Amino acid sequence: MSMTRRSLSLQIASLTLTVLMVLVTTSPLMTSNLDEQSLVLPAEGRQDTLDVDCSGYSFEDLFEYDFALFELDILDDWATGDMFANAWVNGSNSAIVRDNLDGLFEGLPGGDNDWISTDERDAVRSIGPKCIADMETRLGMREGIPHSGSVDWNDFEFVESGIALDEVNLVPDGHPDSRTCTNFGAEQSCKEVPTSTTDDMEISLFVKDGEENNVRWDQLPNSGSSNFTLAMNITNMSDAALVVTFPVLQGLRMYDFRVTDNSPESGLNCDYINQPSFMYLPDGSLQVTQLVNFDRTQWSLECAMFMDFTTQVPETNDVPIWTSTAPANGTRIATGGTGTTIFTPAEIGNAWASDDDGWSLDCVFDEEGWSVSTNVLGDFLVAQPSSSTMSEATCTIVDPLGATDENDSRTWTFGTLFTATGTVDDDGENARLTVTSSGLVSEFIFTPRAMQDERMGGANDAVTISSSAPSTVAVSLTNIRPGSFSISGIAEATNMIDFAVDMDLNLAKPNSPPVISVAVNFNGENATWDDNQQKFAMYGLVNDPDLEAVSMSLTICGAVYQGFVIDNINWNVEVSTAICMANGLTDYDVVITATDDSGASTQVTVGIQDPLSNDMPLPDNTAADESDSSLPFPSFMATLAMLGAALILRRKSEE
């Protein structure tokens, strides 16, 4: 498995780019082959065939994801495997991905037009497996003594017949900007949305229905029973987790780990990559989890990691020991209720014990249905059955080789801390929570806060919740936009691990329309006319109770005008009356409309005094100097003509 990175050219024929679109919907575990070879689509592939060549192309050159999870199960034959990959793309990154996808269709009908369509999406699903099969994974394995470089690696490769692809929300259903595809040849049902759409999306790769595997390699001669090394190219994997599960093999363990880099002139290195975590599943199989966080802007840096495995029994093996940070006997551990929830994050729980070979938590509960585990990030989880709200557990720490001190256990009580319901005040200022203690502790302190995406509501005072009776808690909705929100916070009690609260109570903040005010001038009028009585200026204040952005418009003489200048809560506008004069109208009253981002609007009708209502003569036009022989612009002459016509009509009506 070559660990050098190839330089890629994106100047490829348009149909080749169509095929490459597939690469954006697949796993980042794409290329260990980084040789200097071109991405080629054979000439016949430009016709009606699908004879594509996607070898050597890197997923990370095209795609930016927020987080990706890759799970590889090595099957019992030690020659095939099941790979599942899921990449999450959120917010602005999803707009980048949609734009990249659309750009890959440059030169084709509907391509590179700033709209991503269901036809383009379907192209991904149909051509994808064939394209992926040409690529090499980032993984390789070699039996024998440890290796860390350019040796004859036993590379993993994809199996076309076993590959299935899918995506979620690439073209969101019911998007407000969705439209029927406008390009020639589009399917009748084709829909498209702007590539600027920021709706979250997901990309998935998995084993096709009816198939047994989607990756393969040369079978290890000794089926893992002798020493072997698993290698992975982690260059440009921005934020990902790789979980590899091996078949059950007596005594299999990881005994060494290292990361190498290409020592670029920049001085950058890969030393910050932490070693993986591992655990033994209930059936005895070893599961290894590697987290990768790579700065993709560091193009000169190339990284590779190596894990060494063995079945040899170590000469000595010390039992794991509790640290001073571990919960004491009798500690209460709050849960989120029925189901599987996190009871402590990895960075805290991993410090509860120590062992040179790693350790895991083994808990025996006094009630059926309870269990503890960890997720791919190392967070500690507890599974709670619906039939029980509380259970006592005796927990020991065990190393990968089964060493444990059964005489040094800890007894903890797990259970539901509280239940809650909620409402929202009619004015949208606060949410009201009814919190009922479940009796895990006699009382606890709860500090709640409203959350909406990454936006936090206003701070709230801590409240004491007693097990004797339900309590009502007010939660500020300041800074929360109209729409759904959740409740987060911290619950603390004596002899209890701090409990991070994150609950969805199906609450939504109502939308309040903007508030408009119009200022008056020194004469007590709503508008100030210019010297020629051809336009007037207005100003005032506008604000939205929900702190959303506001747009403004007005109507005058049947026409809509949007030339408002809004600065914070101040607004001003200059309004031309040319449309009124052109139609012989002298009612200059306006209707001002302010609309917030959620669509709520407020209208006010403002009376505008006619500047000629007292037959006051027009002031002389002093805009042109008599010494200047140049004539006014045609648009100015037309305005004067319309104004003159309006005056004649008025004076005739008054006679």
N, C-alpha and C positions, 0 to 999 in steps of 0.2 A: 504494500500500500504506500504509494508515493505521498510524502507529506509536504510537497511544495505546492504553491498555489499558482494556477495559470492565469494569464492575462486574457480577458475576454473581449471580443468585438461585438458590438450591438448593431453594426451596419450589415444587416442580413436581409435577404429577400423577404417581401411582405408575407408570403405564405409560411416561410420559415418562422417569422415572428408569431404567426397564428399558432403554430405548434408550440412555440416557447411559452405561450400564455399558460400552458399546462404547468410549467415549472413553478408558477406562482401559487398553484393550488396543491403543492405537495410538501413533503417533509423536508426540513433543512438538512436532514441526514442524507445529503445528495452526492457529494463528490469527494472521493478520496483520490481519484485519478485527476491530477491537476497538471498533466503534461501539456506542452504547447501544441495543441491541435485545434483545428477550426471546427466550429459548429456548422454542419453541412446538411442541407436537404438535397438529395439527389435530384437530377433534372426531371426524372420521371415522377418524382414526388410533387412536382409543381402542377401536375395534371390531376388525375382522378385517384391516384393511389395514396396510401398513407405510409409509404416507405420513408419514414423520417429517421433522422439521426440526431439525437439530443445528448450524445455522450460528451462528458467533460464540462457541461454547463453547470454553473453554481447557482443554486436557489437564492443565496444571499445577495447576489449581484442585482437581483430584480425586486426583492420583496423585503418589506419591513414589518415585523410582527411585534406585538407587545409582549406576548409570552407564548411559548410552544412546549407541548408535552409529547415526548416520543417514548413509546413503550414497546420493547422487543422481548418476545418470549422465545427462547431457544428451545426447540422441540427435542424430544428424547433421542432422535437419531443423530443429534449433534451435526446436522448438515442442512437443516431448514429451520425457518422461524416465521413467526407472525409479528408483523410490525403495524402498530397503530400510531398515527400522528395527528395531533390537533393543534392548530395555531389560532390564537385569538388576535384580532386586529381591531383596534378601537379608535374612535374619534378621528383626529386628523390623519393618523396613519391609514385608516380605511379609505379616506379620500385619495391618498397617495397611491394605494394599491389599485383602486378603481381607475385612476388616471393612467397608471402604468399598463394595466390590462388593455384599456382602450387604445393606448399608443402602440401596443403590439400588433394591432390590426391596421396599421397605417397602410393605405393603398387599396384596402378592401372596402366594399360597400358597408357603410355604417361604422367603419373603423376610424380611430383618431379624430372623433368629432366631439369630444368632451361629454359623450353620453355612453354609458355601459348598458348593454342590452342582454335580454334573455337568450338571444341567438349566440352572442359571444360566450355567455355562460355555458350553453349546451356544447359549444365547441370544446370547451375545457374538459367536460365529462367524457366526450367521445374519443378524443385523440390522446387524452392523458396517459392511460396505462401503457400504450405503445411507446410514448416518448420517455416515460419514466424507466421502462425496461432497458433503454439504451444507456441510462446513467448508472454510475457506480455510487454506492452508499459511502458514507464517511467512516465506515467500520471495517476492521480487519482483525483476524485472529491468527496466532501462530503458536504451535506446540513446541516445547523445549525450553531452553534457557531464556531469560528475559531479554527483550530487544527494545530498542528505542530509536530506530532509524530506518534507513533505506535498505531493507532486507526483502526477501521474497514473501510478502504478506499474503495470507489467505483471505482475499477480499470477499466481503459480502456483496451480492448482487440482487437486483430486483427480479421478480418473476412476473412477466406481463400477464399471464392468465390468472394470477392471484391478486392483481391490484384492482382496487375500487377507490373512486374519488367522490367527494361530495363537498358542498359548501353550504353555508347558512347565511342568508341575507346579503349575498353579493348584489342582487337586484331586489331591494326590499319590496314586499307586497304592500300595496296601498299607500306608497309614498306620495305625499302631496304634489311632488313635481314629476310624477311618473307620466309618461305619454306613450302613445303607439309609435313603434319604430317608423321612421320616415325614409329609410334608405331603400334603394332598389333591391328586390329579391328577399326582403325580410319576410319571415313567417307571419302568417295572418295574426297569430296570437302574440307576436313579439312586443315586449314592453321594454322601455329603457328609462333610466334615471340619470341625472347629471353625475359626472365623475366627482364633483365636489361634495356629493352626499357623504355625511359623516356617521351614518348609522353603523353600529358595531357589526362585525362579521366574523365568521369562523371558516377555516379550511381544514378538511379531513382526508386522511389516507388510511385504508384499512383492508382487511382480507375480503376478497369478493365472495359473495354467497356461493356455497357449493365447493369452494376451494379450501385447501388445507394450509397453505402457506403463501407468502408473497415475497420472501427473501430466501436465498440459499447460498451455500459456500461449499468448498471441498470438505468432506467429512474429516473431523479430527481423528487421526489414527487410533488414539487411545480413548476417544469419546470423553475427553475432559478429565480422565483419571490421573493423568500426568500433568506436570506443570505446563501452563499456557499463558499467553499474554493477549489481552483484548486492547486494541488501539483505536483511537478515534481522532479524526481531524476536527478541531473545534473552532477553526478560524472563522470569524464573522458570525458566529452564532450568538446573537445579541443578548437574548434572555431566554434560556430554555432549560428543560429538565429531561435527562435520559434515564429511563428505568429499564434495566436488563434483568430478566428472571431466567435463571439456569435450571436445567432438570435436576431432580433429586439425585445427589451424589454424596455418599458418605464422606464427611470430613472436608468438603469443598469450602475454601475460604480465600479471601483476598489477603495477600501478605505484603504487597508493596504497591506504591502508586507514585507516579512522577509526571511532570509536565515539561515539555521541551519547547523551544522556540527557535526562530531563525537568526536571532541576535542581530536585528537590524541596526543600521547606523544611528537611528533615533535613540537607541538605548532602551527602548521599551522591552518588556518581557512579560511572561505569562505566570510569574510566580504567585500572583494573587489568586489563582484558581485553587480552591480548596479541594482536599481529597474527598472522595465520595463517601456516602453513608451506606450501610448495608444491614440487612435483617434476614432472619430465617422465617419463612411462611409456615403456617400450621402443618403443611405436608412435608416440611423439611427442605424445601427448595430455597436456594440463596437468591436474594433480590438485592441488586446494587443500584443506587440512585446517584447520578452525577448532575450537579447544577453548574450551568455555564452562564457567565455574564461577560460578554465581549464588547468592547467599544468599537463599533463598526467604522468609526472615522479613522482608525489607525490602520490604514491600508498597507503599510510596510510590515506589519506584524503578522506572523504566522505561528499558530499554536497547535500542538498535538499532545494528547494525554495517553498514558499507558497504565493498565491495571494488570498486575501479575497475580495469578491464581495457582493454588496447589491443593492437593489432598493429603499432603504429608502432615503428620501430627507434630506440633512444635515440641521442642525438648522440654520447655517449661511453659506453664500457662497460669498466670495469676488470676484469681477471681476478681471481678469488678467490685468497686467499693462506692458507697454513698459519699457524696460531698456535703459540705455544710449548708449548701443552698437547697438540698432536697427537703421536701415537706416532712415534718415530724409526724410521729404516730398520732392518730386522732384528727389529722387535718381534714377539713371539709373541702370538697372539690365540686364546684357548681357546673352544671351541664345546661345545655340549651333546651332540654326536654327530649321527647321521643325522637329517635333517629340517631345519626352519627354527627357529632359536633366536636370542634376543637376545644380542649380544656386547658392547654397551655401551648404557646408557640415554640418552635424549634430552638430559638436562641436562648430560651429560659429552660426548657425541659432537658436539653442536651447537657446542661451543666449540673444536673442532679447526681450524676455518677461518672466514674472514669474507669477506663480499661484500655490497655495498649492496643487491643484488637477491636475496640468498639463494644457496644452493649445495647441491649434492648430491655424493655419493661415487660415483665410477665406478671399479670394480676389474676387472682382467682376470686370471683365474686360469690357472695352468699345467696344470690338469686340468679335464676336462669335468664339468659338473653343478654347479659352485660358482657362487654369485652373492651380491651384497649388495643390501639394500633397506632401507626404513624402513616402520614401521607408522603407523597414524593418530595415534599419540601422539608420533611422532618418534623412537622407539627404533630403533637400528641392528640389522638382522637379517642373518644369514648362512644361506644354504641349502647344506646339505652332502649329497652323494649317498652312498648305501650302499656304493658301490664304493671309497670313499677315506676315509682317516682324517686326511689332512693335505695341504695345498696352499699353494703360494706365490702371492701376488697382488701385482700392480703397480697402485697406486691413485692416481688424480688427482682433483682437485676441479673441478667444472664449475658455472657459474652458469646461470640459466634461459635465457639467450640463447646458450648453447653456448660461452662464453668460458672458456678453460682454459690453463694453462701446462703443456704436455706435458713440458717439461724439469724440472719440479719435482714429480716423483712420489715416492711412498713405497712401499717393498717390505716387505710383512708376510707372516708365515706363519700361516695359520689351521689349526686342527686340534683333534681330540678330546683333551682333557687326561687323562681317566681313565675307566675303567668301574668299577662297584661292584655288589656284591651284599650282602645283609644278612640277619641273623637277630635274633631277640629272645630274651633270656635267659628261662628258665622262670619266674623270680620277677618278671619284668617290670621289673627295675631299670634295665637297659641294653639298647641295641641294639648289635650287633656288625657293623661294616662291613668287608668285604674290598675294599680299594681297589687297583686295578691301574693304574699309569701307562701311558699310550699312547705316551710318548716325545716329546711335544711339547717338554718341557723335561727337564733331567736330574733335577731335584727341585723340589718345591714344598711350601709350608706350607699345610695344610688345617685350618680351624677349623669343625667341623660342629656342627649343633644340630638337635634334633628339633622339628618344627612340626606343629601340629594346629589348623586354622582360623587364628585369630589368637593362639593360645596357643603359647608357646615352652617347650621343655624346659629342663632345667638346663644351665648353662654347661659347656663342655668345654675342656680344654687344646688348644692348637694342636699338631698332629703334623706331622712331616716325611715326605713320601711320596717315595720314590726310584724311579727308573725301573728299578732293578736287580731288584726283587722286590716282590710284593704286600705290602701292610701291613694289619694288623688294627687297627681304630679303635673304641674304646668310646664310645657316645653315650648320655648320661644321659636317662632317660625321666621324671625328676622333673617334676611339673606336667602331664604328659601323661595324659589320661584313657584308659580302656580303648577300644580301637578303632583304626582305621587312622590313620597319621601319615606325614609325609614328612620328608625330610632337606634342610635348607638350610645355607648357610654361605658362606665366602669362601675361595678358593684364591689364593695369592699366590706369585709367583716373580720373580727378577731378569729384567728385560727382557721381562716379560709383563704385559699389562693385567690388573688384578684381575678374577677370574672369580667371578661370583655363582652359587652352586650352588643348584639347586632341583630335586630329583629324587624320584620316587615309586618306591620299591622294593617295593611291595606288602607293607609291614610293618604289623603290628597288635599293639598292646599287650594282653596278656591281662588279664582282670578278676580282681582279688583281692577276696574277700568282706571285709566289715567285721570288726573285732575287738572283742569285748565283754568287759568285766570287771565284776564285781559286788562292791561294797564290803561290809564287815561292820561292825556297830556295836561299841560298847564291850563288849558281852556276847558278841561273837563270832558273832552271828546275822546272817543275810542280810537281815532285815527288822526294822523297828521299828514295833510296834503302837501305835495310839492308846489312850487311857485306856479307851475303851469296847470295845476289841477288835473293832471293826466295820470297820476298814480298817488297812492297814499302808503304810509308806513304804519305798522302796528307792532306792538311788543307785549310781552307778558311772561307768565310762568307756567310750566307744565312739569308734572312729576307723576311717577307711577308708584303706588303704594307697595308693589311687589319688587320694585327696583329693576324692572325690565326696561329695555330700550324702547323709546317711543318715536313714532313717525307722525308727521302732521301734514294736513292738506286743508284746503278751503275751497268752497264754491262761490263764485260771483257771476251773476248774470247767466247762470246755467253752465258755466265752464268750471273745470277743476284745475286748481293751481297748487303746486307742491314746492314752491321755492322758499320753504322755511329754513332758517338758520337756527339750529338748536345747540346751545352751549350749556352743558350741565342741565339746570332746571330753567334756564332763560331761553326765550325764543324771540325772534323778530322776523318780520317779513315785509317786503315791498310788493304792492299789488298794482299792476297796471289796469286801467279801466278801458283800454282800447277795445276789448271785446264788447263792453257795454255800449260804447259810443258807436261801434260798427252796427249794432242792432237797434240803435235808438233808445236804449234803456237808461233810465236815470235813478233806478233803485240800486244803490251800491251796498246794501246790507250783505253780509257774508255769513256762511255757516262754516265754522272751524271744526275739524275732526282730528282727534288724537287717538292713535291706535298703538297698543303695546305689542310685544313679540308674541303673546299668546292669542292675539286677535280681539281682545276686549277693546272697545272704543267708547269715547265720550264726544258728544257734539254740543257746541254752544252757538247760538245765533247772536251776532254782534251787529247792532245798528250803526251804520256809517252815514254821517251827515253829508248831504249834498252840498258841495262848496259853492254852488250857484243858486241855492234856494232863495237868496235875497236879491236876486238879479244883480249881484255884484259883478262889475266888469272884470274881464280877464286882465291880469297884469301884462305889461309889455314883455315880449320875449326878448330878453337881453342876452341870450346865449350866444348870438352872433355879433361880432364886432363890425361896425359899419365900414371900417377900413379894410375888412376882409372880403374880397370879392367872390370867395368860394360859396357855392350853394349848399344848402343842407342836404344830408343824405336822403335818398328816396323814402326810406322807412320813416324818417322824421316828417317829411312832407305828407306822407299818407296819414300819419297820426294827426297832424294839424287839420287835414281835410275832414277826417272823421269827427274831430272835435267841433269843427265849424258846422258840420251837418247836424250834430246833436243840438247845438245852440239854436240853429234856425228852427228845428222841430219844436224845441221848447217854447221859443218866443211866439211861434204861430199858435201853439196850444193855449198860451196865456192870453193872447188877444181874443 
